[in-house]
Amino acid sequence: MGKAVMVIGIILLLLGIFYVAAPHTMHVSTGLDFNIEHSMHQILGVILLVVGIVLLWKGRK
């Protein structure tokens, strides 16, 4: 179970980086925009980063 949690954590980290760092046009062009503003994408990205870090941290134990 620990490895599955770590994989999910890595996926969430990558998605978080995508939403925090990528330009808004990239979110829209990939179809992952959810019809929300760019600032909301950035907030979503920070939330995904935090959850991913927590999962990776818990998966190490």
C-alpha positions in Angstrom: 0.0 0.0 0.0 2.9 2.4 0.7 4.1 2.3 -2.9 0.6 3.0 -4.3 0.3 6.1 -2.0 3.7 7.3 -3.2 2.7 6.9 -6.8 -0.5 8.8 -6.2 1.5 11.5 -4.4 3.8 11.9 -7.3 0.9 12.2 -9.8 -0.7 14.8 -7.6 2.6 16.7 -7.4 2.9 16.7 -11.2 -0.7 17.9 -11.6 -0.1 20.6 -9.0 3.0 21.8 -10.8 1.0 21.9 -14.1 -1.7 24.0 -12.6 0.6 26.4 -10.7 3.3 26.9 -13.4 1.6 26.4 -16.8 0.0 29.3 -18.7 -3.8 29.4 -18.7 -3.9 28.7 -22.4 -2.3 25.4 -21.8 -5.0 24.4 -19.3 -7.7 25.3 -21.7 -6.1 23.6 -24.7 -5.6 20.3 -22.8 -9.3 20.2 -21.8 -8.4 20.3 -18.1 -9.6 23.8 -17.5 -12.9 22.9 -15.7 -14.2 26.3 -16.9 -12.6 28.2 -14.1 -10.3 31.3 -14.0 -6.5 31.1 -14.0 -6.3 32.2 -10.4 -8.5 29.3 -9.4 -6.2 27.0 -11.4 -3.3 28.3 -9.3 -5.1 27.7 -6.0 -6.0 24.2 -7.2 -2.4 23.6 -8.1 -1.2 24.6 -4.6 -3.8 22.3 -3.0 -2.6 19.4 -5.2 1.0 20.2 -4.3 0.3 20.1 -0.6 -1.8 16.9 -0.8 1.0 15.3 -2.9 3.7 16.3 -0.4 1.6 14.9 2.5 1.1 11.6 0.7 4.8 11.3 -0.2 5.7 12.1 3.4 3.3 9.5 4.8 4.3 6.9 2.2 7.9 7.0 3.4 7.1 5.8 6.9 
